[in-house]
Amino acid sequence: QEPLVESGGGLVQAGGSLILSCAASIRFWDYGNLAWFRQAPGTERKFVAAIDWNGDTYYPDPVTGRFTISRDDAKNMFYLHMNSLKPEDTAVYYCAAGRVAGTRHVENYDYWGQGTQVTVSS
């Protein structure tokens, strides 16, 4: 069983919205710092959003005000709500889980999903 599995990607027009979901088989009690990253072709994986055990959220400037990360610990799920999507948001989106609160660094996350493609057309 995969530790994290993403769903919800797809094709959307600029200005539209998508919700990505991540289903976890790991225990949030142990790896409760949850995040989303994205990777466009030929680029490095980049931080998109994180939420820690306390529910505090973290975003980089390019998505602040447009994206929202949330979690449902009872269901072992977390989500990325994406609004006002732009063509530059096109990428493969990955969910991740780790033990370091609010970190934006790939190396601080212990578990990763396989990714889901998000394509935003202009």
C-alpha positions as CSV (number, residue, x, y, z in Angstrom):
1,Q,0.0,0.0,0.0
2,E,1.4,3.4,-1.0
3,P,1.9,5.7,1.9
4,L,0.4,8.7,0.1
5,V,-1.9,8.8,-2.9
6,E,-2.9,12.0,-4.7
7,S,-6.1,12.5,-6.8
8,G,-8.0,15.4,-8.4
9,G,-5.6,16.6,-11.0
10,G,-6.7,17.5,-14.5
11,L,-7.1,20.1,-17.2
12,V,-8.6,23.5,-16.3
13,Q,-8.8,26.9,-17.9
14,A,-7.0,29.9,-16.5
15,G,-9.0,31.4,-13.7
16,G,-10.6,28.1,-12.8
17,S,-10.3,26.0,-9.7
18,L,-9.3,22.5,-8.7
19,I,-9.1,20.5,-5.5
20,L,-6.3,18.0,-5.0
21,S,-6.7,15.3,-2.4
22,C,-4.1,13.1,-0.7
23,A,-5.0,9.9,1.0
24,A,-2.5,8.7,3.7
25,S,-1.9,5.2,5.0
26,I,0.7,6.5,7.4
27,R,-0.1,7.8,10.9
28,F,-0.5,11.6,11.1
29,W,0.5,11.2,14.8
30,D,4.0,10.4,13.6
31,Y,4.3,12.3,10.4
32,G,1.8,15.1,10.9
33,N,3.5,17.9,8.9
34,L,1.9,17.7,5.5
35,A,2.7,19.6,2.4
36,W,2.2,19.9,-1.4
37,F,5.0,20.5,-3.9
38,R,5.0,20.8,-7.6
39,Q,7.4,20.1,-10.4
40,A,7.2,21.4,-14.0
41,P,9.2,19.7,-16.8
42,G,12.9,20.5,-16.5
43,T,12.7,22.3,-13.2
44,E,13.3,21.3,-9.6
45,R,10.5,20.3,-7.2
46,K,9.1,23.4,-5.5
47,F,7.2,24.1,-2.3
48,V,3.5,25.0,-2.7
49,A,1.9,24.7,0.8
50,A,2.3,23.1,4.2
51,I,0.2,22.6,7.3
52,D,1.6,21.5,10.6
53,W,0.1,19.6,13.6
54,N,-1.4,22.8,15.0
55,G,-3.1,23.7,11.8
56,D,-0.7,26.5,11.0
57,T,-0.3,27.0,7.3
58,Y,2.7,28.1,5.1
59,Y,2.7,29.3,1.5
60,P,5.3,30.8,-0.9
61,D,4.5,34.1,-2.5
62,P,3.4,32.7,-6.0
63,V,0.3,30.9,-4.5
64,T,-0.5,33.0,-1.4
65,G,-4.1,34.1,-1.5
66,R,-5.0,31.6,-4.3
67,F,-4.2,28.2,-2.7
68,T,-5.4,26.7,0.6
69,I,-4.1,23.6,2.3
70,S,-6.3,21.8,4.7
71,R,-6.4,18.5,6.6
72,D,-8.9,16.0,7.9
73,D,-7.1,13.9,10.5
74,A,-10.2,11.7,11.2
75,K,-10.1,10.6,7.5
76,N,-6.3,10.7,7.2
77,M,-6.7,13.0,4.3
78,F,-5.4,16.4,3.3
79,Y,-6.2,18.7,0.4
80,L,-5.1,21.6,-1.7
81,H,-7.7,24.0,-2.9
82,M,-6.5,25.9,-5.9
83,N,-8.3,29.0,-7.1
84,S,-7.6,31.6,-9.8
85,L,-5.3,29.1,-11.6
86,K,-2.7,30.4,-14.0
87,P,-0.9,28.6,-16.9
88,E,2.3,28.9,-14.8
89,D,0.7,26.6,-12.2
90,T,0.9,23.8,-14.7
91,A,3.0,21.0,-13.1
92,V,2.9,17.6,-11.5
93,Y,1.7,18.1,-7.9
94,Y,3.0,15.9,-5.1
95,C,1.8,15.5,-1.5
96,A,4.3,14.8,1.2
97,A,4.5,14.1,4.9
98,G,7.2,14.6,7.5
99,R,8.1,15.5,11.0
100,V,9.5,19.0,10.6
101,A,6.9,21.7,11.1
102,G,6.3,24.1,8.2
103,T,9.5,23.3,6.3
104,R,9.7,24.2,2.6
105,H,12.6,21.8,1.9
106,V,12.1,18.6,0.0
107,E,14.7,16.7,2.1
108,N,12.7,17.2,5.3
109,Y,9.8,15.1,4.0
110,D,9.8,11.4,4.6
111,Y,6.9,10.2,2.5
112,W,5.8,11.2,-1.0
113,G,2.9,10.4,-3.3
114,Q,3.4,9.5,-7.0
115,G,2.1,12.8,-8.3
116,T,-0.9,14.1,-10.2
117,Q,-0.8,16.3,-13.3
118,V,-2.4,19.7,-13.2
119,T,-2.6,21.5,-16.6
120,V,-3.9,25.1,-16.8
121,S,-4.7,26.3,-20.3
122,S,-4.6,30.0,-21.3
